[in-house]
Amino acid sequence: MKRKKIDIAALLQKKRNREKITMLTAYDAPTARMLDEAGIDTLLVGDSAANVVLGYQDTLPVSMDEMVHHTRAVVRGTEFAMVIGDMPFMSYNVSREEAIRNAGRFIKEGGAAAVKLEGGAHVADTVEELVKAGIPVVGHLGLTPQTAGMIGGYKVQGRDAETARRILEDAKKLQQAGAFLLVLECVPDRVAELISQTVEIPVIGIGAGAGCDGQVLVFHDMVGIKAGFTPKFVKRYAELGEAIVGAARAYKEEVEGGTFPGAEESFTITDEEFEKLRG
């Protein structure tokens, strides 16, 4: 069966069919190409690019220009997966007009199919305006890294009935505003499952249990490339970091020992031509 490009309708149908949706982060074309080949449904160009690949301490410093740059690269490496651009801190918080302008850059310049932004009821109006402007939107609730300092830091959200109900109501409001997908981060599993069952749009979990409609992880965490703190919810499917360090050490040893490059990695000139060169 020929594989089809993933679009919004395909994701909604997956939820209706109770088929799990897969999402991973990607920040460059080669990674996107491999994940696309593996059949991953959606690629999120997360603002986690800030600390994962750009060396910032957290996600806050990353700029629109940097995010559009990475999004464009991921799109170039993707054929089937849906690419979602993550709107960085303060790119949608000042005004709805600025939010539309910046979200539009992800679509027009970056080639993304959609954008993601953090927040609940307080960003619902912005979501609605983006959708009216023809920009598909993904919501993000629970632990919202861009405003972690305002919600008590990087910790599980919704552990009591009051805060869990607030997340549920925010999910409903984002859906009503026109969001077609929702990411739930660090939310108790039963709360996340209830939200997934309540809203009609697909819910993608990260540290939110198996009851969500799909899952997302940061690519580097998933394959064991160190990029700082590794959260409890991460499962490593490979240890590429160790393999890469080992490969680099082997390369260093061979270069320093004079065994690389060998004859197999070198080009030759005929004796006759070389003698002409030597004169």
Secondary structure as the mmCIF struct_conf table of DSSP 4:
data_model
#
loop_
_struct_conf.conf_type_id
_struct_conf.id
_struct_conf.beg_label_comp_id
_struct_conf.beg_label_asym_id
_struct_conf.beg_label_seq_id
_struct_conf.end_label_comp_id
_struct_conf.end_label_asym_id
_struct_conf.end_label_seq_id
HELX_RH_AL_P HELX_RH_AL_P1 ILE A 8 ARG A 16
TURN_TY1_P TURN_TY1_P1 ASN A 17 ARG A 18
HELX_LH_PP_P HELX_LH_PP_P1 GLU A 19 LYS A 20
STRN STRN1 ILE A 21 THR A 25
BEND BEND1 ASP A 28 ASP A 28
HELX_RH_AL_P HELX_RH_AL_P2 ALA A 29 GLU A 37
TURN_TY1_P TURN_TY1_P2 ALA A 38 GLY A 39
BEND BEND2 ASP A 41 ASP A 41
STRN STRN2 THR A 42 VAL A 45
TURN_TY1_P TURN_TY1_P3 ASP A 47 SER A 48
HELX_RH_AL_P HELX_RH_AL_P3 ALA A 49 VAL A 52
TURN_TY1_P TURN_TY1_P4 VAL A 53 VAL A 53
BEND BEND3 LEU A 54 LEU A 54
BEND BEND4 GLN A 57 THR A 59
TURN_TY1_P TURN_TY1_P5 LEU A 60 PRO A 61
HELX_RH_AL_P HELX_RH_AL_P4 MET A 64 ARG A 76
TURN_TY1_P TURN_TY1_P6 GLY A 77 GLY A 77
BEND BEND5 GLU A 79 ALA A 81
STRN STRN3 MET A 82 ASP A 86
HELX_LH_PP_P HELX_LH_PP_P2 MET A 87 PRO A 88
TURN_TY1_P TURN_TY1_P7 PHE A 89 MET A 90
BEND BEND6 SER A 91 VAL A 94
HELX_RH_AL_P HELX_RH_AL_P5 ARG A 96 LYS A 108
TURN_TY1_P TURN_TY1_P8 GLU A 109 GLY A 110
BEND BEND7 ALA A 113 ALA A 113
STRN STRN4 ALA A 114 LYS A 116
STRN STRN5 GLY A 119 GLY A 119
BEND BEND8 GLY A 120 GLY A 120
HELX_RH_AL_P HELX_RH_AL_P6 ALA A 121 LYS A 132
TURN_TY1_P TURN_TY1_P9 ALA A 133 GLY A 134
STRN STRN6 VAL A 137 GLY A 142
BEND BEND9 LEU A 143 LEU A 143
HELX_RH_3T_P HELX_RH_3T_P1 PRO A 145 MET A 150
TURN_TY1_P TURN_TY1_P10 ILE A 151 GLY A 152
BEND BEND10 GLY A 153 LYS A 155
BEND BEND11 ASP A 160 ASP A 160
HELX_RH_AL_P HELX_RH_AL_P7 ALA A 161 ALA A 177
TURN_TY1_P TURN_TY1_P11 GLY A 178 GLY A 178
BEND BEND12 PHE A 180 PHE A 180
STRN STRN7 LEU A 181 GLU A 185
BEND BEND13 CYS A 186 CYS A 186
HELX_RH_AL_P HELX_RH_AL_P8 ASP A 189 THR A 198
BEND BEND14 VAL A 199 ILE A 201
STRN STRN8 VAL A 203 ILE A 206
BEND BEND15 GLY A 207 ALA A 208
TURN_TY1_P TURN_TY1_P12 ALA A 210 GLY A 211
BEND BEND16 CYS A 212 ASP A 213
STRN STRN9 GLY A 214 LEU A 217
HELX_RH_AL_P HELX_RH_AL_P9 PHE A 219 MET A 222
TURN_TY1_P TURN_TY1_P13 VAL A 223 GLY A 224
BEND BEND17 GLY A 228 GLY A 228
TURN_TY1_P TURN_TY1_P14 LYS A 232 PHE A 233
BEND BEND18 TYR A 237 TYR A 237
HELX_RH_AL_P HELX_RH_AL_P10 LEU A 240 GLY A 257
TURN_TY1_P TURN_TY1_P15 GLY A 258 GLY A 258
BEND BEND19 PHE A 260 PRO A 261
HELX_RH_3T_P HELX_RH_3T_P2 ALA A 263 GLU A 265
HELX_RH_AL_P HELX_RH_AL_P11 ASP A 271 ARG A 278
#
